[in-house]
Amino acid sequence: MMTVAAVAQLLIALASVRIPAVRHYYGAAAKAAAESELVRQGARPTILEENRMRFDAV
């Protein structure tokens, strides 16, 4: 039972470390895609900055 709990904790810790790494790797491309989609829909691309939406690792 203790082994299952330890494995679960390690998996959760791994996910917590991996999230910022993925954001760092894909953040700029995701932001560019989101801004181009806003332009395609006729919205201002500055909406993301105005609402403090970030795609990079913090």
PEHU-V676383 format. One record per backbone hydrogen bond with DSSP energy under -1.0 kcal/mol. CO is the residue of the C=O (numbers start at 1). NH is the residue of the N-H. Records with the same first field share a line. If there is no record, write none. Layout:
CO->NH, NH
This chain:
1->5
2->6
3->7
4->8
5->9
6->10
7->11
8->12
9->13
10->14
11->15
12->16
13->17
14->18
15->19
18->22
19->23
20->24
21->25
22->26
23->27
26->30
27->31
28->32
29->33
30->34
31->35
32->36
33->37
34->38
35->39
36->40
37->41
38->43
39->42
44->47
46->50
47->51
48->53
49->52
